[in-house]
Amino acid sequence: MKRSLALGLVASALLGCTVSLPDYPAPSRRVWLDQGWTPQERETFHHIDQGTLTFGIPYEWFVALEQPSSWPGETSRFADKTWLDRFGYIPGESSLPVGFAHSSEFRDASGQTWTNPGGGEKLTGIGLTCAACHTGRITYRGTELLIDGGSALTNVVALNEALALALHKTQDIPTRFDRFAARVLGPNAGEPARIALRAQMASALIHEDKVAALETATAPGSPTEGFGRLDALNRIGNQVFGIDMDEPSNYAPRSAPVHYPHIWTAPWFTWVQYNGSIMQPMIRNAGEAMGVGAYVNLSKDGPDLYDSTIHIPDLYWAEQVLAGQPPHAAKSFTGLRAPAWPDALPPIDRTRAEKGSALYQQLCQHCHLPAPNTTAFWTGAWWKPINNSRDTYLDLHQIPITEVGTDPEQAAGMIRRTVKLRSFTDLGSTSFPLALGAAVEKVTSHWYDSQTPPVIGPRRAAMNGGRPNLLQAKPEYKARPLNGIWAVPPYLHNGSVPNLYALLSPLVERPVLVFLADREYDPILVGYRGAPINGGFALDTTLPGNRNIGHLFTDDTGASGRIGRALSPDERMDLIEYLKTL
């Protein structure tokens, strides 16, 4: 009786718990922009299994759960693509949204595989891929334009919160659990199978609650990430050194949310990340897979130390399809190209664009290089070989924070962060970037060495991108080429400026609150319309990590972050029209 009453009280409390999300109108049509990929390459990239287990539960559970907002008598599934679309995840051709992968193997946080108590078959995994964060979309007057390699307008934090709520409701509300168990176990499963399923769920929730407690403890130092932003490097560090290494003291605040970067052209940079901190593609991509929940053993010494679920060949394939052929000889990028301004948007004003071209040369290319559609871009000294290779790479300008003046937290936080290490991991340094680079290299090397035959010599070097595992942490931000810049709002590395017009305007004209979640595009100012909508997010640019300072065009020669003279409103519009052509 007491147990029944307790369950009733829990159920009553949980029934009203949900998450607040935007409700978007359905587009009248959807268009994938032509960026050089075949439909098969696009579909494979969207769902390729990188070995991630982002949600900590099997695929079979994910598709059986109900939405936390479902009331008695409603059974709407959590995996419904229309529901996941409200978190920003793009409905794809398969049963899962773009950026979701169904994998062959599920392991829990301890590395154990699970079987279905109903039939004994192994449970499989589900996790996010590169495409989850690096596929963009904008809508304009009913047309949805989809952009491979662009900046996602997603809210993964809200998704994880909703999933945790759905799991707790399933555990504590008997009718929900009954429906869930019938879907997972089969309608004729007996009580022993149901008891075993409850035990699995209790185990999953113990781990989920442990992570939630760490999130709560570090929340006071963490600005809200919201739609379109994530403190990716600090979250990778928390997963690797806090969760995988089972060292809670390594769990740090998410102090530097960044706008998801666009990834076309990036395979040909010498250094990647906003602060230019990582050189080797495999280290970057395997580190990303670790950060979004691939199982990695960093907590137990022995022959399985550095064992993981990461799919190294799939990471290599994804990098190759992004990179295409070496671009310098042909003076053209292949692989995934920057999107061209589409016909679905108002035509470019070519007269203004011609004026803007001169402004770009005068004010922009000293940092961002000549435009990629010019001869000067392909003949400059910034193309350099690495490791005496025949290929050359873009050695982009790294601009000191004291010069560009933008929010310093992403670069500064990486410099100051240290981690506590377990002695048997032998990572060599407690500096966060150096320890992370060493950890990821040991994980990838463990995979190479464990294959039959081992992957060695030229093949290993090729899969590593022909580049050494070098990391650096400097108070600088990388100035990348601006091809496709029109397609990736909001702007600055932290997403604190809503459109290009605001970026070219005086600081006092930039909005203090930037509303993120609205997908409607403004082709004049070039950015999201930025209307406040129910369930959306307001980025407060007065907070550390969120500041919209720097990258200023001003006649005040003493202004911090001044990079050029002030622009008249007409000049801003001219430059914007030119940027649309890139």
Stockholm file with secondary structure:
# STOCKHOLM 1.0

chainA/1-582         MKRSLALGLVASALLGCTVSLPDYPAPSRRVWLDQGWTPQERETFHHIDQGTLTFGIPYEWFVALEQPSSWPGETSRFADKTWLDRFGYIPGESSLPVGFAHSSEFRDASGQTWTNPGGGEKLTGIGLTCAACHTGRITYRGTELLIDGGSALTNVVALNEALALALHKTQDIPTRFDRFAARVLGPNAGEPARIALRAQMASALIHEDKVAALETATAPGSPTEGFGRLDALNRIGNQVFGIDMDEPSNYAPRSAPVHYPHIWTAPWFTWVQYNGSIMQPMIRNAGEAMGVGAYVNLSKDGPDLYDSTIHIPDLYWAEQVLAGQPPHAAKSFTGLRAPAWPDALPPIDRTRAEKGSALYQQLCQHCHLPAPNTTAFWTGAWWKPINNSRDTYLDLHQIPITEVGTDPEQAAGMIRRTVKLRSFTDLGSTSFPLALGAAVEKVTSHWYDSQTPPVIGPRRAAMNGGRPNLLQAKPEYKARPLNGIWAVPPYLHNGSVPNLYALLSPLVERPVLVFLADREYDPILVGYRGAPINGGFALDTTLPGNRNIGHLFTDDTGASGRIGRALSPDERMDLIEYLKTL
#=GR chainA/1-582 SS CHHHHHHHHHHHHHHTCCCCCCCCCCCSEEEECCCSCCHHHHHHHHHCCCSCCTTSSCHHHHTTCBCTTCCTTCCCBTTCHHHHHTTTCCCCSSSSCTTEEEESCCBCTTSCBCBCTTTCCBCCEEEECHHHHSEEEEEETTEEEEEETSCCCCCHHHHHHHHHHHHHHHHHCHHHHHHHHHHHHCTTCCHHHHHHHHHHHHHHHHHHHHHHHHHHHHGGGCCCCCTTEECHHHHHHIIIIIIITTCGGGCCCCCCCEECCCCTTGGGBSSBTTTTCBCCHHHHHHHHHHHTTCCBCCSSCSTTTTCBCCCHHHHHHHHHHHHCSCHHHHTSCCSSCCCCCCTTSCCCCHHHHHHHHHHHHHHTHHHHCSCTTSHHHHHSTTEEESTTCSSEEECCEEEEHHHHCCCCHHHHHHHHCBCCCCGGGCCCCCBHHHHHHHHHHHHHHHHHHHSSSCCCHHHHHHHTTTCCCCBCCCSEEEECCCTTGGGSCSBSTTSCBCBHHHHTSCGGGSCSEEEECCCBEETTTTEECCCCCTTCEEEETTSTTTCCCCSEECSCTTCTTEEECCCCHHHHHHHHHHHHTC
#=GC SS_cons         CHHHHHHHHHHHHHHTCCCCCCCCCCCSEEEECCCSCCHHHHHHHHHCCCSCCTTSSCHHHHTTCBCTTCCTTCCCBTTCHHHHHTTTCCCCSSSSCTTEEEESCCBCTTSCBCBCTTTCCBCCEEEECHHHHSEEEEEETTEEEEEETSCCCCCHHHHHHHHHHHHHHHHHCHHHHHHHHHHHHCTTCCHHHHHHHHHHHHHHHHHHHHHHHHHHHHGGGCCCCCTTEECHHHHHHIIIIIIITTCGGGCCCCCCCEECCCCTTGGGBSSBTTTTCBCCHHHHHHHHHHHTTCCBCCSSCSTTTTCBCCCHHHHHHHHHHHHCSCHHHHTSCCSSCCCCCCTTSCCCCHHHHHHHHHHHHHHTHHHHCSCTTSHHHHHSTTEEESTTCSSEEECCEEEEHHHHCCCCHHHHHHHHCBCCCCGGGCCCCCBHHHHHHHHHHHHHHHHHHHSSSCCCHHHHHHHTTTCCCCBCCCSEEEECCCTTGGGSCSBSTTSCBCBHHHHTSCGGGSCSEEEECCCBEETTTTEECCCCCTTCEEEETTSTTTCCCCSEECSCTTCTTEEECCCCHHHHHHHHHHHHTC
//
